[in-house]
Structures are given as C-alpha cells and as structure tokens.
Amino acid sequence: MILEALAIRKIDAETTLPLRQQVLWPNKTIEECRVEDDDFGEHYGVDKQGLLVCVASVFIQQDTARLRKFATLEAFQRQGIGQFVLSRIIEDLKASGVRIFWCDARESASSLYQRFGMTASGERFYKGDIPYRRMSVSFK
C-alpha cells in the first residue's frame, strides 16, 4: 500500500458509524454502534481515493486519552493504515498535552500497539468470545 494515497481527516461521530458497524458489529444496528460520549470524542477518518477505509475515536479527559472503536475495512487491513492513523493520533495527543494514552486492545492487534510503545497491563478479558488486553503508554 502506498500511504501517500491516503488522506487522514477529523470527522464527526455520525460519519464513523457505518464503518464501525460493518467492521466491528455487522449484526447490530447503526444505533447500537454508538458509544457513550461519541459527541465529545475526536474522530479520525482515513480516505483512499474518496472511500472511507478506517475510523478511530479518541476520548480525552484531562491528560488521559482513550482510543476506542478503531476499525479498518477488511480489504485494507495489514497494509499500514493502522500505523498511519496511530502516528497521527499520537502526534496530536502529544501536541495537546496528553500524558497517558490507552485502549482495550484485541489481543490479535497487540503487536500494532506495541510498535508505539504501548504495553499490556492487567489480566486478559473477553468481550463476547474475543480476548482483549488493556494497553497504554505514557508520554513524558
């Protein structure tokens, strides 16, 4: 994948919903794909030739930010788009004074987060039958 062909932009919560549904919860309604405080989050979208291929939502409270609902269309996974988005998010968070960045990561994606210095803490937990770990990084 040529990352130069990608464009990242801030989007509103509504724009994230169809992709969230398609990737994360195909058996739920659009309404069920909303998360609490969506209206207060920072939402990122990645476009490739006009097609929204990835979304990620970040929720900031004081100096702590949480990544939620990070979804990439299946046909575009494992092509560097996740790294592209996380790089931008982390750059923005550091510039805004955030000190701690965390997420509940699917274990299958933990290597992506480790590339950004995030480490797992606590015990494995499950959402449905999917194993997760809490991962975080501190910016100094």
MIGU-234744 format. One record per residue (C-alpha): residue number from 1; residue in one letter; chain; x, y, z. Coordinates in pm, 1 decimal, always signed. Layout:
// MIGU-234744
{nr = NUM rest = a kette = A X = X Y = Y Z = Z}
...
// end
This chain:
// MIGU-234744
{nr = 1 rest = m kette = A X = +0.0 Y = +0.0 Z = +0.0}
{nr = 2 rest = i kette = A X = +128.1 Y = +343.2 Z = -85.0}
{nr = 3 rest = l kette = A X = +49.5 Y = +555.8 Z = +219.5}
{nr = 4 rest = e kette = A X = +80.5 Y = +874.6 Z = +14.5}
{nr = 5 rest = a kette = A X = -251.9 Y = +775.7 Z = -145.8}
{nr = 6 rest = l kette = A X = -420.8 Y = +809.5 Z = +193.9}
{nr = 7 rest = a kette = A X = -573.1 Y = +1120.6 Z = +345.6}
{nr = 8 rest = i kette = A X = -649.1 Y = +1149.8 Z = +715.5}
{nr = 9 rest = r kette = A X = -903.6 Y = +1397.0 Z = +846.5}
{nr = 10 rest = k kette = A X = -1112.6 Y = +1473.4 Z = +1150.7}
{nr = 11 rest = i kette = A X = -1471.2 Y = +1357.9 Z = +1107.2}
{nr = 12 rest = d kette = A X = -1785.3 Y = +1366.2 Z = +1318.4}
{nr = 13 rest = a kette = A X = -1920.6 Y = +1072.5 Z = +1515.7}
{nr = 14 rest = e kette = A X = -2201.9 Y = +1009.5 Z = +1266.5}
{nr = 15 rest = t kette = A X = -1952.8 Y = +953.0 Z = +986.6}
{nr = 16 rest = t kette = A X = -1781.6 Y = +673.6 Z = +1183.2}
{nr = 17 rest = l kette = A X = -2094.9 Y = +469.2 Z = +1235.4}
{nr = 18 rest = p kette = A X = -2137.6 Y = +282.1 Z = +904.2}
{nr = 19 rest = l kette = A X = -1775.2 Y = +166.2 Z = +904.3}
{nr = 20 rest = r kette = A X = -1788.0 Y = +76.5 Z = +1275.7}
{nr = 21 rest = q kette = A X = -2093.9 Y = -130.8 Z = +1206.1}
{nr = 22 rest = q kette = A X = -1950.4 Y = -304.9 Z = +901.1}
{nr = 23 rest = v kette = A X = -1619.9 Y = -398.0 Z = +1067.2}
{nr = 24 rest = l kette = A X = -1691.8 Y = -430.6 Z = +1438.5}
{nr = 25 rest = w kette = A X = -2060.2 Y = -513.1 Z = +1474.3}
{nr = 26 rest = p kette = A X = -2213.7 Y = -632.1 Z = +1146.2}
{nr = 27 rest = n kette = A X = -2506.8 Y = -787.7 Z = +1333.1}
{nr = 28 rest = k kette = A X = -2601.5 Y = -469.9 Z = +1518.7}
{nr = 29 rest = t kette = A X = -2799.7 Y = -169.1 Z = +1405.3}
{nr = 30 rest = i kette = A X = -2627.1 Y = +163.4 Z = +1337.5}
{nr = 31 rest = e kette = A X = -2784.5 Y = +297.1 Z = +1657.2}
{nr = 32 rest = e kette = A X = -2623.9 Y = +16.4 Z = +1859.0}
{nr = 33 rest = c kette = A X = -2281.2 Y = +115.3 Z = +1721.2}
{nr = 34 rest = r kette = A X = -2279.8 Y = +445.3 Z = +1906.3}
{nr = 35 rest = v kette = A X = -2074.5 Y = +475.3 Z = +2222.6}
{nr = 36 rest = e kette = A X = -2133.3 Y = +693.7 Z = +2523.0}
{nr = 37 rest = d kette = A X = -1980.8 Y = +1037.9 Z = +2476.1}
{nr = 38 rest = d kette = A X = -1943.0 Y = +997.6 Z = +2097.5}
{nr = 39 rest = d kette = A X = -2042.6 Y = +1361.7 Z = +2061.5}
{nr = 40 rest = f kette = A X = -1742.9 Y = +1464.6 Z = +2274.8}
{nr = 41 rest = g kette = A X = -1479.4 Y = +1247.7 Z = +2105.3}
{nr = 42 rest = e kette = A X = -1221.3 Y = +1329.4 Z = +1844.7}
{nr = 43 rest = h kette = A X = -1287.3 Y = +1112.1 Z = +1543.2}
{nr = 44 rest = y kette = A X = -1040.2 Y = +1035.5 Z = +1267.6}
{nr = 45 rest = g kette = A X = -1113.1 Y = +902.0 Z = +922.4}
{nr = 46 rest = v kette = A X = -877.0 Y = +774.4 Z = +656.0}
{nr = 47 rest = d kette = A X = -979.8 Y = +807.5 Z = +293.4}
{nr = 48 rest = k kette = A X = -833.1 Y = +624.5 Z = -0.5}
{nr = 49 rest = q kette = A X = -946.8 Y = +771.8 Z = -329.8}
{nr = 50 rest = g kette = A X = -1265.3 Y = +906.3 Z = -172.3}
{nr = 51 rest = l kette = A X = -1353.1 Y = +586.3 Z = +15.7}
{nr = 52 rest = l kette = A X = -1354.3 Y = +593.4 Z = +395.8}
{nr = 53 rest = v kette = A X = -1142.1 Y = +288.3 Z = +483.1}
{nr = 54 rest = c kette = A X = -1057.4 Y = +341.2 Z = +851.3}
{nr = 55 rest = v kette = A X = -1200.5 Y = +519.4 Z = +1154.6}
{nr = 56 rest = a kette = A X = -1076.1 Y = +571.7 Z = +1509.0}
{nr = 57 rest = s kette = A X = -1224.7 Y = +760.9 Z = +1800.7}
{nr = 58 rest = v kette = A X = -1031.9 Y = +921.4 Z = +2086.6}
{nr = 59 rest = f kette = A X = -1182.1 Y = +1040.8 Z = +2413.0}
{nr = 60 rest = i kette = A X = -978.0 Y = +1282.2 Z = +2624.3}
{nr = 61 rest = q kette = A X = -1026.6 Y = +1352.9 Z = +2993.4}
{nr = 62 rest = q kette = A X = -773.4 Y = +1593.7 Z = +3140.6}
{nr = 63 rest = d kette = A X = -429.8 Y = +1448.2 Z = +3049.0}
{nr = 64 rest = t kette = A X = -552.5 Y = +1098.4 Z = +2959.5}
{nr = 65 rest = a kette = A X = -679.9 Y = +980.3 Z = +2620.8}
{nr = 66 rest = r kette = A X = -857.9 Y = +657.9 Z = +2535.4}
{nr = 67 rest = l kette = A X = -869.1 Y = +504.9 Z = +2188.0}
{nr = 68 rest = r kette = A X = -1198.8 Y = +336.8 Z = +2104.5}
{nr = 69 rest = k kette = A X = -1368.4 Y = +185.7 Z = +1802.6}
{nr = 70 rest = f kette = A X = -1064.3 Y = +160.4 Z = +1578.5}
{nr = 71 rest = a kette = A X = -1184.9 Y = -10.3 Z = +1260.6}
{nr = 72 rest = t kette = A X = -1037.2 Y = -67.8 Z = +915.9}
{nr = 73 rest = l kette = A X = -1223.9 Y = -226.1 Z = +627.1}
{nr = 74 rest = e kette = A X = -1109.1 Y = -586.2 Z = +590.9}
{nr = 75 rest = a kette = A X = -975.9 Y = -536.7 Z = +237.0}
{nr = 76 rest = f kette = A X = -743.6 Y = -263.2 Z = +368.9}
{nr = 77 rest = q kette = A X = -616.3 Y = -433.5 Z = +684.8}
{nr = 78 rest = r kette = A X = -247.3 Y = -521.7 Z = +728.9}
{nr = 79 rest = q kette = A X = -138.9 Y = -251.2 Z = +484.7}
{nr = 80 rest = g kette = A X = -0.7 Y = +7.8 Z = +726.2}
{nr = 81 rest = i kette = A X = -317.0 Y = +213.0 Z = +764.4}
{nr = 82 rest = g kette = A X = -342.1 Y = +142.6 Z = +1137.9}
{nr = 83 rest = q kette = A X = +13.8 Y = +264.4 Z = +1191.7}
{nr = 84 rest = f kette = A X = -60.6 Y = +570.2 Z = +979.1}
{nr = 85 rest = v kette = A X = -363.0 Y = +661.9 Z = +1193.9}
{nr = 86 rest = l kette = A X = -196.4 Y = +588.0 Z = +1528.1}
{nr = 87 rest = s kette = A X = +103.4 Y = +801.0 Z = +1432.8}
{nr = 88 rest = r kette = A X = -124.5 Y = +1096.9 Z = +1364.3}
{nr = 89 rest = i kette = A X = -332.9 Y = +1043.0 Z = +1677.1}
{nr = 90 rest = i kette = A X = -23.9 Y = +1022.4 Z = +1898.1}
{nr = 91 rest = e kette = A X = +125.2 Y = +1332.2 Z = +1735.5}
{nr = 92 rest = d kette = A X = -198.6 Y = +1523.8 Z = +1802.8}
{nr = 93 rest = l kette = A X = -222.5 Y = +1396.7 Z = +2161.3}
{nr = 94 rest = k kette = A X = +135.2 Y = +1492.2 Z = +2245.2}
{nr = 95 rest = a kette = A X = +79.3 Y = +1839.6 Z = +2098.8}
{nr = 96 rest = s kette = A X = -230.5 Y = +1883.7 Z = +2316.0}
{nr = 97 rest = g kette = A X = -51.6 Y = +1788.5 Z = +2638.1}
{nr = 98 rest = v kette = A X = -195.4 Y = +1440.3 Z = +2686.9}
{nr = 99 rest = r kette = A X = +33.1 Y = +1230.3 Z = +2905.2}
{nr = 100 rest = i kette = A X = -135.0 Y = +887.2 Z = +2904.3}
{nr = 101 rest = f kette = A X = -281.4 Y = +707.3 Z = +2604.0}
{nr = 102 rest = w kette = A X = -463.4 Y = +378.5 Z = +2647.2}
{nr = 103 rest = c kette = A X = -703.5 Y = +134.2 Z = +2489.4}
{nr = 104 rest = d kette = A X = -863.0 Y = -203.4 Z = +2533.0}
{nr = 105 rest = a kette = A X = -688.7 Y = -388.2 Z = +2250.2}
{nr = 106 rest = r kette = A X = -788.9 Y = -708.9 Z = +2084.7}
{nr = 107 rest = e kette = A X = -504.8 Y = -948.9 Z = +2154.1}
{nr = 108 rest = s kette = A X = -479.9 Y = -1015.1 Z = +1780.7}
{nr = 109 rest = a kette = A X = -384.6 Y = -647.2 Z = +1730.4}
{nr = 110 rest = s kette = A X = -148.7 Y = -606.3 Z = +2026.5}
{nr = 111 rest = s kette = A X = +165.7 Y = -603.3 Z = +1809.6}
{nr = 112 rest = l kette = A X = +39.6 Y = -287.6 Z = +1636.5}
{nr = 113 rest = y kette = A X = +11.9 Y = -105.0 Z = +1967.7}
{nr = 114 rest = q kette = A X = +347.1 Y = -237.6 Z = +2088.3}
{nr = 115 rest = r kette = A X = +513.4 Y = -63.2 Z = +1792.8}
{nr = 116 rest = f kette = A X = +409.5 Y = +263.5 Z = +1958.2}
{nr = 117 rest = g kette = A X = +549.7 Y = +172.7 Z = +2298.3}
{nr = 118 rest = m kette = A X = +221.5 Y = +57.0 Z = +2443.5}
{nr = 119 rest = t kette = A X = +242.0 Y = -224.3 Z = +2696.1}
{nr = 120 rest = a kette = A X = -22.1 Y = -459.9 Z = +2828.6}
{nr = 121 rest = s kette = A X = -134.6 Y = -445.8 Z = +3188.8}
{nr = 122 rest = g kette = A X = -380.3 Y = -646.1 Z = +3391.1}
{nr = 123 rest = e kette = A X = -536.6 Y = -975.0 Z = +3301.6}
{nr = 124 rest = r kette = A X = -678.6 Y = -1087.4 Z = +2969.2}
{nr = 125 rest = f kette = A X = -1052.6 Y = -1022.7 Z = +2947.8}
{nr = 126 rest = y kette = A X = -1318.5 Y = -1104.7 Z = +2694.6}
{nr = 127 rest = k kette = A X = -1582.2 Y = -913.7 Z = +2507.8}
{nr = 128 rest = g kette = A X = -1800.2 Y = -1192.7 Z = +2377.8}
{nr = 129 rest = d kette = A X = -1551.3 Y = -1457.1 Z = +2269.1}
{nr = 130 rest = i kette = A X = -1276.4 Y = -1208.8 Z = +2171.8}
{nr = 131 rest = p kette = A X = -973.9 Y = -1179.6 Z = +2406.0}
{nr = 132 rest = y kette = A X = -856.2 Y = -829.6 Z = +2497.8}
{nr = 133 rest = r kette = A X = -578.7 Y = -667.2 Z = +2698.9}
{nr = 134 rest = r kette = A X = -559.1 Y = -314.8 Z = +2835.2}
{nr = 135 rest = m kette = A X = -262.4 Y = -139.4 Z = +2673.8}
{nr = 136 rest = s kette = A X = -113.9 Y = +200.9 Z = +2748.8}
{nr = 137 rest = v kette = A X = +179.7 Y = +433.3 Z = +2700.8}
{nr = 138 rest = s kette = A X = +295.6 Y = +742.3 Z = +2892.5}
{nr = 139 rest = f kette = A X = +433.6 Y = +1044.6 Z = +2712.2}
{nr = 140 rest = k kette = A X = +690.1 Y = +1241.7 Z = +2910.0}
// end
